[in-house]
Amino acid sequence: MSIRNIILPRTRKVMPETAIQNAMKLFWESGFNSTSTRQIETKTGITRFTLQKTYGGKKQLFLEALDLYLDIFKNNNSLNLTNANLDTIITWFEARSEPNHVFETSCFGCLLLNSAVEFGGKDAHINKRVNRFYTQLRSGFYNTLNTAQQNGNMADNIDINAMSEILLSAAIGQNIIIRSANNNKAGKKTANSIRSLINSWQSKPIINTK
């Protein structure tokens, strides 16, 4: 079912968790500025009164949606990178380019990166969350590479700090490509490039069995 067809009843009794999740999907698709209070009411079940009284307005709801997105990312994505198996990084990039990934809204790219572009670094609240996202992702890459190197699964002369930044940049680029095409499959070439890059860091190449 498309997120465009998610219409909840106009009621104040909508569960907070469901309301925030649907708000996250709405902002993910349309962005902050293009999302109207009428859309919020129609697609999340949060009335205009509740939006002001309970959430403190559209901006605060948006920040709560970003926090939910970050929590989901932390629990379902970044923590999967904290092991010594370099194939985990490859799998992470490949999964990002699959049609079905976490939420179907993932074809709209990354909500945090979209927000960074939309606000242009001029909002401290948004910047704080964007930096938290970068930290989570960078740490996941670094921890994986560091452990792999310590365990002898990666060449000693590889600068893992530099490679972590390259992987972070690749992740950002992959999301921009996906957002531009509105199609997760558009990120496949990036995933293939990451496979080739990581193969160059180790003595036993990871074979693509797909």
N, C-alpha and C positions, 0 to 999 in steps of 0.2 A: 504494500500500500504506500502510495506517495505521501510525503509529508504535506503536500498541498491539499490533501483530502482529510487531514486531521482537523475535525471541527468538534469541539467540546461544547456542552450546553452552557449557556450564560448563567452561571450560578456561583455564589460565593462559597459553596460547599466543596469545590474542587480540592482534591488533596494537594497540599503544598509541594510535595515531591514531584507529583505529576505535572503540576502547573509550571514549576521551574524547568523541568526537563523539556516540556513543550515550548517554553519560552526560549530555551537554549536552541532548539531546532529552528525556531522562527528567526531568531537573530542570526543564526548560522547561515540560513538561506538568504535573508534579505539585508543583513547588516543592521546597525543601530539606527542610523538616520532615516533609512527607508521604511522602518517598521513603525506603523501608526498605533495609537492606543486602541483604535477599533480592531486592528488585526490581533493585537494582544488579547483583547476581550473575546474575540471570536474563536481564536485558535488555541488559547490556553485556559479559558474559563475564568480568567481574572477580570472582574469588572473594573470599570474606571475608578469607582469608589475604592475598591479593595487595592487597586494599584497604588493609590496615594496613601490610603490609611494603613495598609499592612506592609507594603514594600517600600514606601517612601518615594514612589514615582518610577518612571520608565528607566532612568539611569541606574538607580539602585537595583532594579530587577535585572538589568543587563549585567551588572557586576556580579550578582548572585549566579546568573547563568554562566558567566566566565569561570567562577569558582567551581561550579559543578563540572564544567568541562575539564578543568585542571585536575580535579579529583579523579574523574574517569580516566584521564590520560595517565595519571600516576599509577592507578590500580591495574590498568589493562594494557599499558604500553611501555612506559619507561622502565618499570621494574623488571620487565622481561629481558632487559639488556644487561643486567648485573650478574653475568656469569662469564666463564672463561671460554665459551664456545663462540668462535667468531661467526659461525654459521647463523647464530642468533641475530646478528646485525643484518645479514643478508636477508634472512627470513622476514625481519621487521620491515625492510624497505619493499620487499616483494608483496607482503600482506597489504601494505599501504596502497599498492597499485591494483588490488583485486576489486572487482565490482561490489562485493559485499564486505564492508569493513566497518566494524563497530556500529555506526549508524549509517543509514543510507544517505544522510546529509553530508557524509564525508566527501561526496563528489564536489562539494562546494569548497574544498580545501580545508585549511585549519582555522578554526574560529579565532584563536589567539592571533595568528598572523594576519588574518583579515582585519581584525580590530586594530592591530598595530598600524596597518596601512590606512585604515579609515580615519583614525584619530591623529595620525602623523606625528606621534611622539609628544603631543601637546597636552596630554591628560595624565597626571601623576598616578591616578588610580588604575588606568589601563596599563601604563608603563610597568607598574609594580607586578601586575599579573603576567604581562608578556615576559618580563625578566625571570619570573618564577618558572615559566614554561621553558625558556632557554636553559635555565639552570638544571631543570629536571632532565631534559634531553641530553645536554652536554655531559652531565654526570653519568648518565646511563652508558653513553658511548665510552667515556673515559674509564669507568670501572671495568667494563668488559675488556677493553684493550689492555689495561694495566694488568689485570689478572691473567689474561692470555699470555702476555709477555713474561710475567713472573713464572708461569708454568711451562715456559719453553715452547709455547704454541705459536709464537710470533717472534720475528727477528728482533734482536736486541738493539739494532741501529735505527729502528722505527721511532720517530718522535711522536709519542702517543698524545701529547697535548696538541700538536699541530694536526694530527689525524682526527682528533675529536672535533676540532673546529671545521675541518673539511667535511666530516660526516654531518655536522650540524648544518652547515651551509647546503649540503646536498638534500637534507631533509626539508629545509625551507624551500629550496628550489623545486623539489618534487611537489610540494603542496601548491606552490604557485602555478605550476604546469597543470596540475589536476583542476585547480580552481578555474583557470583560463579555459580549459577544454570542457569543464563541467562533466568530467568523466574520469573515474579512478584509473582506468586502463592507460590513460595518457602518461602516468608515472612509471610505466614499465621500463622504458629506456634508462631512466635514472637507476632503477633497481638493478638492471643488467650491468650498468657501469660500476655500481658499488660492488657487485660480485667480482668483476675483473680487478678492481682496485684491491679488494681484500685478498684475492688470490695472490697478488704480488707481494703481500706481506708475510706469507707463510710458505713452508717448503712443500706441503701437501695441499694442492689446490682443491677447493670445494667443487665437486662435480654437480652440475645442474641436471637434475633427474627429471625435470618437467618437460 
